[in-house]
């Protein structure tokens, strides 16, 4: 009996995109996201992200403490005592994490050709390895339906230091399926860091 050839990274990513953004809405998505965040020490906060990907626009409010309006790489500070660099960093953070796995289509994303395997909560997964300048990320994609089950990043290939993010539930933004709850754990020690919840995603009125 001849075993099936392992999937390519491109095949696994395409399966993930087909599940999370089946109609290709992400590049033109215009919506407002409402987040609730809890940290390990009990602190809580709320954030809002207004997004219009068709014109590279984001307005983000970090619970009233700081807020920014960003178009392209131009950042306007609306409130708070931080600088434009901070605003762009927050924009990139929100856009990347809540835009996964679609953000893996960005130009320059470097995949390892070999696809790994894992099991998350009893679900067999293919694992994509993505190399960035400062860390390496691993994305666990359900082998059956393409759902993103978990991801993690490490500072180097020893996997001695990094973070694991588990995913729970889903919420819809148009036809996009977005993981709703993200639990963060520190490596080593599996120390709980916090939870981010997407409470609602309201589509902009056309």
ZADO-1210 file (C-alpha; in nm, 4 decimals, padded with zeros to 6 digits):
<atoms>
<atom x="00.0000" y="00.0000" z="00.0000" code="UNK" pos="1"/>
<atom x="00.1394" y="00.3390" z="-00.1043" code="UNK" pos="2"/>
<atom x="00.0951" y="00.6120" z="00.1563" code="UNK" pos="3"/>
<atom x="-00.0343" y="00.9499" z="00.0453" code="UNK" pos="4"/>
<atom x="00.2224" y="01.2206" z="-00.0127" code="UNK" pos="5"/>
<atom x="00.2343" y="01.4796" z="00.2675" code="UNK" pos="6"/>
<atom x="00.0590" y="01.8079" z="00.1874" code="UNK" pos="7"/>
<atom x="00.2549" y="02.1152" z="00.0891" code="UNK" pos="8"/>
<atom x="00.2505" y="02.4334" z="00.2978" code="UNK" pos="9"/>
<atom x="00.0568" y="02.6040" z="00.0174" code="UNK" pos="10"/>
<atom x="-00.2086" y="02.3316" z="00.0213" code="UNK" pos="11"/>
<atom x="-00.2541" y="02.3577" z="00.3985" code="UNK" pos="12"/>
<atom x="-00.2740" y="02.7379" z="00.3895" code="UNK" pos="13"/>
<atom x="-00.5269" y="02.7295" z="00.1059" code="UNK" pos="14"/>
<atom x="-00.7409" y="02.4886" z="00.3098" code="UNK" pos="15"/>
<atom x="-00.7259" y="02.7243" z="00.6084" code="UNK" pos="16"/>
<atom x="-00.8206" y="03.0251" z="00.3962" code="UNK" pos="17"/>
<atom x="-01.1084" y="02.8306" z="00.2382" code="UNK" pos="18"/>
<atom x="-01.2460" y="02.7658" z="00.5880" code="UNK" pos="19"/>
<atom x="-01.1910" y="03.1063" z="00.7488" code="UNK" pos="20"/>
<atom x="-01.2492" y="03.3347" z="00.4483" code="UNK" pos="21"/>
<atom x="-01.4332" y="03.1254" z="00.1874" code="UNK" pos="22"/>
<atom x="-01.5534" y="03.4271" z="-00.0130" code="UNK" pos="23"/>
<atom x="-01.2293" y="03.6267" z="-00.0007" code="UNK" pos="24"/>
<atom x="-01.3802" y="03.9117" z="00.2028" code="UNK" pos="25"/>
<atom x="-01.0756" y="03.9988" z="00.4174" code="UNK" pos="26"/>
<atom x="-00.8969" y="04.2348" z="00.1695" code="UNK" pos="27"/>
<atom x="-01.2025" y="04.4644" z="00.1592" code="UNK" pos="28"/>
<atom x="-01.3521" y="04.3997" z="00.5037" code="UNK" pos="29"/>
<atom x="-01.4975" y="04.7074" z="00.6740" code="UNK" pos="30"/>
<atom x="-01.6109" y="04.6389" z="01.0300" code="UNK" pos="31"/>
<atom x="-01.5806" y="04.7401" z="01.3936" code="UNK" pos="32"/>
<atom x="-01.4449" y="04.4871" z="01.6445" code="UNK" pos="33"/>
<atom x="-01.5138" y="04.5013" z="02.0177" code="UNK" pos="34"/>
<atom x="-01.2676" y="04.3219" z="02.2472" code="UNK" pos="35"/>
<atom x="-01.2634" y="04.2278" z="02.6137" code="UNK" pos="36"/>
<atom x="-00.9222" y="04.1471" z="02.7586" code="UNK" pos="37"/>
<atom x="-00.8320" y="03.9821" z="03.0892" code="UNK" pos="38"/>
<atom x="-00.4795" y="03.9428" z="03.2257" code="UNK" pos="39"/>
<atom x="-00.3413" y="03.6907" z="03.4729" code="UNK" pos="40"/>
<atom x="-00.3277" y="03.9462" z="03.7555" code="UNK" pos="41"/>
<atom x="-00.7014" y="04.0125" z="03.7205" code="UNK" pos="42"/>
<atom x="-00.6799" y="04.3357" z="03.5219" code="UNK" pos="43"/>
<atom x="-00.9485" y="04.3794" z="03.2565" code="UNK" pos="44"/>
<atom x="-00.9840" y="04.6226" z="02.9692" code="UNK" pos="45"/>
<atom x="-01.1904" y="04.6842" z="02.6597" code="UNK" pos="46"/>
<atom x="-01.0629" y="04.7817" z="02.3160" code="UNK" pos="47"/>
<atom x="-01.2266" y="04.8771" z="01.9888" code="UNK" pos="48"/>
<atom x="-01.0847" y="04.8411" z="01.6389" code="UNK" pos="49"/>
<atom x="-01.2524" y="05.0086" z="01.3423" code="UNK" pos="50"/>
<atom x="-01.1140" y="04.8527" z="01.0254" code="UNK" pos="51"/>
<atom x="-01.1434" y="04.9267" z="00.6531" code="UNK" pos="52"/>
<atom x="-00.8969" y="04.7047" z="00.4702" code="UNK" pos="53"/>
<atom x="-00.9923" y="04.8434" z="00.1292" code="UNK" pos="54"/>
<atom x="-00.8097" y="05.1675" z="00.2156" code="UNK" pos="55"/>
<atom x="-00.5614" y="05.0383" z="00.4757" code="UNK" pos="56"/>
<atom x="-00.7435" y="05.2262" z="00.7495" code="UNK" pos="57"/>
<atom x="-00.7697" y="05.1496" z="01.1208" code="UNK" pos="58"/>
<atom x="-00.8939" y="05.3461" z="01.4193" code="UNK" pos="59"/>
<atom x="-00.8066" y="05.1712" z="01.7445" code="UNK" pos="60"/>
<atom x="-00.9048" y="05.2736" z="02.0986" code="UNK" pos="61"/>
<atom x="-00.7234" y="05.0989" z="02.3842" code="UNK" pos="62"/>
<atom x="-00.9889" y="05.1400" z="02.6517" code="UNK" pos="63"/>
<atom x="-00.9696" y="05.5201" z="02.6432" code="UNK" pos="64"/>
<atom x="-00.6059" y="05.5256" z="02.7575" code="UNK" pos="65"/>
<atom x="-00.4631" y="05.5660" z="02.4096" code="UNK" pos="66"/>
<atom x="-00.6150" y="05.5785" z="02.0625" code="UNK" pos="67"/>
<atom x="-00.4853" y="05.6134" z="01.7073" code="UNK" pos="68"/>
<atom x="-00.6083" y="05.6634" z="01.3538" code="UNK" pos="69"/>
<atom x="-00.3877" y="05.5060" z="01.0895" code="UNK" pos="70"/>
<atom x="-00.4090" y="05.5173" z="00.7114" code="UNK" pos="71"/>
<atom x="-00.1334" y="05.3290" z="00.5363" code="UNK" pos="72"/>
<atom x="00.1777" y="05.4128" z="00.7388" code="UNK" pos="73"/>
<atom x="00.0517" y="05.7545" z="00.8510" code="UNK" pos="74"/>
<atom x="-00.0496" y="05.7581" z="01.2176" code="UNK" pos="75"/>
<atom x="-00.2476" y="06.0260" z="01.3995" code="UNK" pos="76"/>
<atom x="-00.2458" y="06.0154" z="01.7810" code="UNK" pos="77"/>
<atom x="-00.6018" y="06.0777" z="01.9009" code="UNK" pos="78"/>
<atom x="-00.5358" y="06.0377" z="02.2738" code="UNK" pos="79"/>
<atom x="-00.2644" y="05.9273" z="02.5157" code="UNK" pos="80"/>
<atom x="00.1008" y="06.0177" z="02.5584" code="UNK" pos="81"/>
<atom x="00.2554" y="05.7580" z="02.3243" code="UNK" pos="82"/>
<atom x="00.4150" y="05.8195" z="01.9843" code="UNK" pos="83"/>
<atom x="00.3346" y="05.7190" z="01.6254" code="UNK" pos="84"/>
<atom x="00.5659" y="05.4176" z="01.6482" code="UNK" pos="85"/>
<atom x="00.3511" y="05.2812" z="01.9290" code="UNK" pos="86"/>
<atom x="00.0369" y="05.3362" z="01.7205" code="UNK" pos="87"/>
<atom x="00.1783" y="05.1470" z="01.4236" code="UNK" pos="88"/>
<atom x="00.2903" y="04.8634" z="01.6508" code="UNK" pos="89"/>
<atom x="-00.0622" y="04.8295" z="01.7934" code="UNK" pos="90"/>
<atom x="-00.2080" y="04.8416" z="01.4418" code="UNK" pos="91"/>
<atom x="00.0220" y="04.5614" z="01.3280" code="UNK" pos="92"/>
<atom x="-00.0561" y="04.3546" z="01.6389" code="UNK" pos="93"/>
<atom x="-00.4346" y="04.3760" z="01.5988" code="UNK" pos="94"/>
<atom x="-00.4277" y="04.3341" z="01.2222" code="UNK" pos="95"/>
<atom x="-00.2031" y="04.0283" z="01.2310" code="UNK" pos="96"/>
<atom x="-00.3598" y="03.8335" z="01.5156" code="UNK" pos="97"/>
<atom x="-00.7225" y="03.8982" z="01.4274" code="UNK" pos="98"/>
<atom x="-00.6542" y="03.8643" z="01.0545" code="UNK" pos="99"/>
<atom x="-00.5118" y="03.5133" z="01.0768" code="UNK" pos="100"/>
<atom x="-00.4823" y="03.2941" z="00.8800" code="UNK" pos="101"/>
<atom x="-00.5465" y="03.5423" z="00.5957" code="UNK" pos="102"/>
<atom x="-00.2438" y="03.7512" z="00.6975" code="UNK" pos="103"/>
<atom x="-00.0224" y="03.4562" z="00.6049" code="UNK" pos="104"/>
<atom x="-00.0932" y="03.5491" z="00.2428" code="UNK" pos="105"/>
<atom x="00.1035" y="03.8732" z="00.2886" code="UNK" pos="106"/>
<atom x="00.4025" y="03.9119" z="00.0537" code="UNK" pos="107"/>
<atom x="00.7290" y="03.7929" z="00.2020" code="UNK" pos="108"/>
<atom x="00.5796" y="03.5365" z="00.4409" code="UNK" pos="109"/>
<atom x="00.8412" y="03.2606" z="00.4577" code="UNK" pos="110"/>
<atom x="00.7127" y="02.9058" z="00.5054" code="UNK" pos="111"/>
<atom x="00.9203" y="02.5989" z="00.5786" code="UNK" pos="112"/>
<atom x="00.8399" y="02.3546" z="00.2936" code="UNK" pos="113"/>
<atom x="00.7899" y="02.0592" z="00.5289" code="UNK" pos="114"/>
<atom x="00.4499" y="02.0390" z="00.6979" code="UNK" pos="115"/>
<atom x="00.4400" y="01.9015" z="01.0512" code="UNK" pos="116"/>
<atom x="00.1632" y="01.7167" z="01.2311" code="UNK" pos="117"/>
<atom x="-00.0046" y="01.7469" z="01.5709" code="UNK" pos="118"/>
<atom x="-00.3257" y="01.6735" z="01.7558" code="UNK" pos="119"/>
<atom x="-00.5195" y="01.9542" z="01.9255" code="UNK" pos="120"/>
<atom x="-00.8117" y="01.8516" z="02.1483" code="UNK" pos="121"/>
<atom x="-00.8372" y="01.5226" z="01.9604" code="UNK" pos="122"/>
<atom x="-00.8305" y="01.6893" z="01.6171" code="UNK" pos="123"/>
<atom x="-00.5479" y="01.5801" z="01.3816" code="UNK" pos="124"/>
<atom x="-00.3745" y="01.8887" z="01.2439" code="UNK" pos="125"/>
<atom x="-00.1177" y="01.9885" z="00.9857" code="UNK" pos="126"/>
<atom x="00.1373" y="02.2358" z="01.1193" code="UNK" pos="127"/>
<atom x="00.2691" y="02.5309" z="00.9204" code="UNK" pos="128"/>
<atom x="00.6052" y="02.6743" z="01.0246" code="UNK" pos="129"/>
<atom x="00.6527" y="03.0429" z="00.9399" code="UNK" pos="130"/>
<atom x="00.9864" y="03.2175" z="00.9903" code="UNK" pos="131"/>
<atom x="00.9998" y="03.5869" z="01.0743" code="UNK" pos="132"/>
<atom x="01.2994" y="03.8036" z="01.1570" code="UNK" pos="133"/>
<atom x="01.2647" y="03.7826" z="01.5359" code="UNK" pos="134"/>
<atom x="01.0660" y="03.4628" z="01.5950" code="UNK" pos="135"/>
<atom x="00.9224" y="03.1494" z="01.4388" code="UNK" pos="136"/>
<atom x="00.5497" y="03.0724" z="01.4405" code="UNK" pos="137"/>
<atom x="00.3655" y="02.7405" z="01.4196" code="UNK" pos="138"/>
<atom x="00.0026" y="02.7223" z="01.3047" code="UNK" pos="139"/>
<atom x="-00.2037" y="02.4103" z="01.3726" code="UNK" pos="140"/>
<atom x="-00.4624" y="02.3648" z="01.0955" code="UNK" pos="141"/>
<atom x="-00.7366" y="02.1034" z="01.1276" code="UNK" pos="142"/>
<atom x="-00.6612" y="01.8313" z="00.8758" code="UNK" pos="143"/>
<atom x="-01.0283" y="01.7671" z="00.8047" code="UNK" pos="144"/>
<atom x="-01.1867" y="02.1094" z="00.7650" code="UNK" pos="145"/>
<atom x="-00.9043" y="02.3677" z="00.7679" code="UNK" pos="146"/>
<atom x="-01.0022" y="02.5351" z="01.0932" code="UNK" pos="147"/>
<atom x="-00.7143" y="02.7043" z="01.2770" code="UNK" pos="148"/>
<atom x="-00.6936" y="02.5244" z="01.6138" code="UNK" pos="149"/>
<atom x="-00.3886" y="02.6777" z="01.7845" code="UNK" pos="150"/>
<atom x="-00.0716" y="02.8693" z="01.7174" code="UNK" pos="151"/>
<atom x="00.2495" y="02.9496" z="01.8996" code="UNK" pos="152"/>
<atom x="00.5733" y="03.1365" z="01.8533" code="UNK" pos="153"/>
<atom x="00.9273" y="03.0880" z="01.9804" code="UNK" pos="154"/>
<atom x="01.2358" y="03.3055" z="01.9897" code="UNK" pos="155"/>
<atom x="01.4550" y="03.0336" z="01.8366" code="UNK" pos="156"/>
<atom x="01.4409" y="02.6720" z="01.7201" code="UNK" pos="157"/>
<atom x="01.5126" y="02.5346" z="02.0686" code="UNK" pos="158"/>
<atom x="01.1547" y="02.6316" z="02.1610" code="UNK" pos="159"/>
<atom x="01.2880" y="02.7241" z="02.5052" code="UNK" pos="160"/>
<atom x="01.1025" y="03.0579" z="02.5196" code="UNK" pos="161"/>
<atom x="00.7808" y="03.1659" z="02.3565" code="UNK" pos="162"/>
<atom x="00.4041" y="03.1707" z="02.3888" code="UNK" pos="163"/>
<atom x="00.1192" y="02.9353" z="02.3006" code="UNK" pos="164"/>
<atom x="-00.2222" y="03.0694" z="02.2024" code="UNK" pos="165"/>
<atom x="-00.5196" y="02.8346" z="02.2231" code="UNK" pos="166"/>
<atom x="-00.8394" y="02.9164" z="02.0337" code="UNK" pos="167"/>
<atom x="-01.2020" y="02.8709" z="02.1342" code="UNK" pos="168"/>
<atom x="-01.5281" y="02.9461" z="01.9561" code="UNK" pos="169"/>
<atom x="-01.5896" y="03.1517" z="01.6454" code="UNK" pos="170"/>
<atom x="-01.7622" y="03.4723" z="01.5475" code="UNK" pos="171"/>
<atom x="-01.8692" y="03.5850" z="01.2007" code="UNK" pos="172"/>
<atom x="-01.7726" y="03.9040" z="01.0218" code="UNK" pos="173"/>
<atom x="-01.9596" y="03.8787" z="00.6943" code="UNK" pos="174"/>
<atom x="-01.8603" y="03.5281" z="00.5750" code="UNK" pos="175"/>
<atom x="-01.5284" y="03.5314" z="00.7646" code="UNK" pos="176"/>
<atom x="-01.4962" y="03.2886" z="01.0562" code="UNK" pos="177"/>
<atom x="-01.2793" y="03.4505" z="01.3255" code="UNK" pos="178"/>
<atom x="-01.1640" y="03.2595" z="01.6354" code="UNK" pos="179"/>
<atom x="-01.3441" y="03.4358" z="01.9195" code="UNK" pos="180"/>
<atom x="-01.1450" y="03.3527" z="02.2322" code="UNK" pos="181"/>
<atom x="-00.7669" y="03.3427" z="02.2598" code="UNK" pos="182"/>
<atom x="-00.5912" y="03.2158" z="02.5718" code="UNK" pos="183"/>
<atom x="-00.2210" y="03.3027" z="02.6070" code="UNK" pos="184"/>
<atom x="00.0358" y="03.0860" z="02.7883" code="UNK" pos="185"/>
<atom x="00.4060" y="03.1456" z="02.8408" code="UNK" pos="186"/>
<atom x="00.6730" y="02.8900" z="02.7552" code="UNK" pos="187"/>
<atom x="00.8438" y="02.7509" z="02.9583" code="UNK" pos="188"/>
<atom x="00.6116" y="02.6609" z="03.2423" code="UNK" pos="189"/>
<atom x="00.2792" y="02.6910" z="03.0599" code="UNK" pos="190"/>
<atom x="00.2116" y="03.0023" z="03.2688" code="UNK" pos="191"/>
<atom x="-00.1269" y="03.1611" z="03.1975" code="UNK" pos="192"/>
<atom x="-00.0876" y="03.5182" z="03.0692" code="UNK" pos="193"/>
<atom x="-00.4378" y="03.6271" z="02.9737" code="UNK" pos="194"/>
<atom x="-00.7422" y="03.5940" z="02.7512" code="UNK" pos="195"/>
<atom x="-00.8647" y="03.8085" z="02.4614" code="UNK" pos="196"/>
<atom x="-01.2293" y="03.7784" z="02.3576" code="UNK" pos="197"/>
<atom x="-01.3884" y="03.9239" z="02.0455" code="UNK" pos="198"/>
<atom x="-01.7300" y="04.0214" z="02.1814" code="UNK" pos="199"/>
<atom x="-01.8758" y="04.1471" z="01.8530" code="UNK" pos="200"/>
<atom x="-01.7859" y="04.2300" z="01.4929" code="UNK" pos="201"/>
<atom x="-02.0206" y="04.4867" z="01.3389" code="UNK" pos="202"/>
<atom x="-02.0095" y="04.5293" z="00.9627" code="UNK" pos="203"/>
<atom x="-01.9955" y="04.8863" z="00.8328" code="UNK" pos="204"/>
<atom x="-02.3076" y="05.0097" z="00.6592" code="UNK" pos="205"/>
<atom x="-02.2583" y="05.0415" z="00.2862" code="UNK" pos="206"/>
</atoms>
